[in-house]
Amino acid sequence: MPSTLTRRSILAAGATLALPRALRAQALFDTDVVIVGAGPAGLGAARACARDGERFVLLEARNRIGGRVFTDMSLGAPYDAGAFYIHWAERNPWRTIADELGVSARDENAFPNGAWLSFENGAPVERSGRRRQFAELSRRFDTDQSDVPDVSFIQRVADAPDLLPGARGMARMAVGEEAERISALDYARLWSGDDLIVPQGYGALVAQFGAQIPVKLTTPVTHIRWDGRGVVVESAAGSLTARAVIVTVPVGVLAAGAIRFTPELPAVTQEGLGGLAMGALTKIGLRFDGARFGLPVNSNLWDESPDGGGVNFECWSFDRDIIVALFGGDFARAVLAQGERAAVETMLDRLTAMLGPQVRAAFMGSSVNGWATDPHAMGCYSHALPGQAGARAKLAQPVGDRIWFAGEATAVGDGEFGAAMTAGGAFLAGEAAVRAVRG
Ligand SMILES: Cc1cc2nc3c(=O)[nH]c(=O)nc-3n(C[C@H](O)[C@H](O)[C@H](O)COP(=O)(O)OP(=O)(O)OC[C@H]3O[C@@H](n4cnc5c(N)ncnc54)[C@H](O)[C@@H]3O)c2cc1C
């Protein structure tokens, strides 16, 4: 129906335009900012809005906050199913938040070292020469980024075939992806520093922080329209208009088309998305009855198999009766494709081959955290494809001065993207997006 512009409505519109920007937005839109996703980035954005006096609405698809930082309690004792370390703690906002909340976060070296044992297909092996190989891998991959070309992990070790198995293993366990598909330059940009561990759980810390922030749970956003003034955000709870939207959903979710944009996103944003992908790092928690199979607290069993199916079994962290199986890459995708029950059986078979039949006798329960098949994550965290180290910067560009993508994939730190992939970086990206929205 065409609107009839009366003299009164024209006067009202004129009065609206004369108001300061913030008040004008109040008159025009349901809220100032809609934040999509209540993981670390969304929570960082929400806190920044609250501090700055911006009106906001935070919409979350899951029935909980925290996103990929989640402390799983389903086995009767906590373990982190996603993020575990507060990386580069010297400048990580989660360290400050832990201090403010009185939550213990301690240097990883403060915990006792258990056994480190290597196996191949369940049989114990001696791994000689590994120390020299790790030192050389670290030099090539963690070094000064100005020295690293934008090539794959494989090309980065092309002149040193003896480093190839190590580069493949590192790619799968650190990025969750196959070495052919990761940009060495993007990886070299990551910050390093002290790594802290939160005994109560990193996810529990994030949940405690977010408990005071208003959020609409179980509300997946399906459509964002930016064809008029501001944005219209459509979700399970209906339509909401806002001056701007901060989208913090993982890039895997965006690439899968879970949120439609009208009009389509500009070429630069699509190029950014196309240059990023997500790995498949997976954790399966296995609960035992108190039997410890002769392994001290904080032991690690590394079981390799020539087909790429390397699994690290982290045993009895914090003296809890849980072993966490950690694995990534195409092997993880294949394991998850079998279904949860078969995935647990695969891990129990491998533990049995290493430790004996008492493993099955003492097994009490499991929980599978397959982030790669989780529709609200679609992977563990982002990495740039070879030749695409510029992708994060492209995705971070605002769209029409009203859509901002923020999250671990766009985590800026002095413009160097060194905070990418992490919960700390996501929080910083959320805060930065709010500053940008304010202009
Ligand atoms: C196995 C594993 C280990 C990790 N280890 C570490 C570590 O040790 N240290 C570290 O710093 N980081 C680690 N990470 C990465 C860390 O978890 C992420 O970097 C961080 O969670 C990113 O935060 P985010 O807010 O960008 O995204 P997320 O945490 O994914 O939050 C995004 C939110 O958006 C929601 N969402 C999705 N779709 C929609 C929709 N349509 N509508 C509304 N909401 C939606 C999601 O449910 C989610 O809550 C790990 C991740 C995994 C999976």
The ligand as a Gaussian input file, in Angstrom:
#p B3LYP/6-31G(d) Opt

LIG

0 1
 C       38.321000     -28.475000      19.407000
 C       38.617000     -26.992000      19.501000
 C       39.710000     -26.555000      20.221000
 C       39.985000     -25.187000      20.338000
 N       41.034000     -24.776000      21.114000
 C       41.204000     -23.456000      21.363000
 C       42.116000     -23.005000      22.363000
 O       42.766000     -23.828000      23.042000
 N       42.225000     -21.658000      22.581000
 C       41.483000     -20.744000      21.874000
 O       41.604000     -19.524000      22.112000
 N       40.601000     -21.148000      20.921000
 C       40.442000     -22.475000      20.666000
 N       39.480000     -22.891000      19.790000
 C       38.813000     -21.873000      18.949000
 C       37.758000     -21.082000      19.704000
 O       36.801000     -21.939000      20.253000
 C       37.132000     -20.110000      18.717000
 O       38.148000     -19.299000      18.156000
 C       36.090000     -19.186000      19.355000
 O       35.050000     -19.905000      19.949000
 C       35.523000     -18.262000      18.284000
 O       34.538000     -17.429000      18.845000
 P       33.426000     -16.775000      17.892000
 O       32.569000     -15.944000      18.756000
 O       34.102000     -16.168000      16.722000
 O       32.613000     -18.035000      17.309000
 P       31.745000     -19.116000      18.100000
 O       32.392000     -19.461000      19.393000
 O       31.495000     -20.229000      17.166000
 O       30.395000     -18.342000      18.398000
 C       29.497000     -18.082000      17.339000
 C       28.071000     -18.285000      17.828000
 O       27.166000     -18.078000      16.731000
 C       26.088000     -18.993000      16.891000
 N       25.380000     -19.153000      15.617000
 C       25.698000     -19.913000      14.545000
 N       24.780000     -19.767000      13.564000
 C       23.863000     -18.892000      14.023000
 C       22.683000     -18.312000      13.486000
 N       22.253000     -18.621000      12.247000
 N       21.963000     -17.446000      14.236000
 C       22.365000     -17.123000      15.498000
 N       23.487000     -17.640000      16.063000
 C       24.227000     -18.497000      15.337000
 C       26.777000     -20.255000      17.366000
 O       25.869000     -21.139000      17.961000
 C       27.809000     -19.703000      18.345000
 O       27.307000     -19.636000      19.658000
 C       39.164000     -24.238000      19.675000
 C       38.054000     -24.681000      18.958000
 C       37.771000     -26.038000      18.873000
 C       36.540000     -26.479000      18.132000

